[in-house]
Amino acid sequence: MREEEERLRNKIRADHEKALEEAKEKLKKSREEIRAEIQTEKNKVVQEMKIREKKPLPAVPIPNLIGTHGGDPEDNDLREKRDKIKEMMKHAWDNYRIYGWGHNELRPIARKGHSTNIFGTSQMGATIVDALDTLYIMGLHDEFRDGQKWIENNLDFSVNSEVSVFEVNIRFIGGLLAAYYLSGEEIFKIKAVQLAEKLLPAFNTPTGIPWAMVNLKSGVGRNWGWASAGSSILAEFGTLHMEFVHLSYLTGNPIYYKKVMHIRKLLQRMDRPNGLYPNYLNPRTGRWGQYHTSVGGLGDSFYEYLLKAWLMSDKTDHEARKMYDDAIEAIEKHLIRKSRGGLTFIGEWKNGHLEKKMGHLACFAGGMFVLGADGSKMDKAGHYLELGAEIARTCHESYDRTALKLGPESFKFDGAVEAVAVRQAEKYYILRPEVIETYWYLWRFTHDPRYREWGWEAALAIEKYCRVSGGFSGVKDVYSSTPTHDDVQQSFFLAETLKYLYLLFSGDDLLPLDHWVFNTEAHPLPVLHLANTTLSRNPAVR
């Protein structure tokens, strides 16, 4: 025992003397030499972290992936239209590659990078991540590889930047997961999981309802200052399920699945005025904020993800389906009306009354109703197909009644005014996809040629009024025949608008809907058929 103590003392003495010698040596060195040594040590730590990050994730069987290529139309006219959409994608991507590479988005007139507060202050290449799967299904493989290289070498989430949890989930995690499933390239899965880990601190609230924003470095979260009394937003915390279930499936880590299921359970326990979900929920108190319900902005994708959770589970998540059916029933009763001119629209419930206004964002619902028709309550499939078609017609009218044949941000149904924007602040078009998305779903389910005609009208209008030499730009007033551009090429234009147009002129064998479910940013994720996945048998997930 005494010998052991003596040995330890001697070791401590020797270590102490060695440290003193090293300190004396350091003091002899110049400031520059010391700085260089510190930098070397830092680089070593960074390299070690990179090695740790590249640790392979557990191997899981990939779902049976069907329809990742093809869809070539036999008809010459259709092939020409599809080729035109592909050329538009190439124009948007090539100009971003030249003028905005690595930035989140592009300013195509100023020809420089652009960003907004949803991406924080760092250059995270949002357009690259958002566009990858569109490039892949269009067969633009050189461009896809360029994007992949940038992600491998530059996409870094350990930045001191405050980002939108919702936007980063749907664009980045959704985009990376879709790119992984389509291409099989492991790097996309690894990056998706790295980012997901950075979002988890947003759930550290008294209720488990996540903050709207989180700092990727510190993990500190907060809500938007404008949201009702510090509330979180229904469409934001309710649009995580698809991506988080896939994260648990791919990693074997149940934490992601548990986070989204906790949100669902909390919502199920709450009273809902008139059966409607208000758009605001306070993450501290667990109480609803202002009673405002919308199927457009603030609410939209929450309903979409209830339906898609059921579809993605191979129609086994009956709880999600029931929540969807109940919500849609209340929406039909309280929000959906027919105008004097016979147009079906979805209004907004505000302060105890119905506002007869519909947003461009709400136009996605036509596609949602059609997608959810099969499996609906009391065999109302025909009713929901009809309702989806009526919403598509209303949204087409909102386009048709403008000078540019492009739809405004929102439009009213007051007296003589129908499907037209009244306020100047609502007359802009920012390359949004929702109307084209609905055309595509209706085409897939009905094969009525009018949806391809309407889609082509929109494509021609975008080409005529939004295309500039440096890419594509939104316009500030769709009722003016000489529009002013807003000089922003949104990342969702490449992720959604052009993808839905391309699919509209492709065969149904490209990304068939019984095998793929599209997230709210149009990133396709495979249905987890229970026969060929580990999800149901994974004890961690179960």
Secondary structure, DSSP 8 states (H G I E B T S, - for coil): -HHHHHHHHHHHHHHHHHHHHHHHHHHHS-HHHHHHHHHHHHHHHHHHHHHHHT-------------SS----SSHHHHHHHHHHHHHHHHHHHHHHHHTTTSSEEETTTTEEE--GGGTTS---HHHHHHHHHHHHTT-HHHHHHHHHHHHHH----SS-EEEHHHIIIIIIHHHHHHHHHH--HHHHHHHHHHHHHHGGGG-SSSS---SEEETTT--EE--TTSGGG-EEHHHHTS-HHHHHHHHHHH--THHHHHHHHHHHHHHHS--GGG---SEE-TTT--B-S-EE-SSTTTHHHHHHHHHHHHHTTS--HHHHHHHHHHHHHHHHHTEEE-TTS-EEE-EEETTEEE-EEEGGGGGHHHHHHHTTTT-GGG-HHHHHHHHHHHHHHHHHHHHTSSSS---SEEEEETTEEEE--SGGG--B-S--HHHHHHHHHHHHH--THHHHHHHHHHHHHHHHTEETTEE--BS-TT-SS--B---B-HHIIIIIHHHHHHHTS-TTSS-TTTEEE-TTS-EEE---GGG-STTT-TTT-
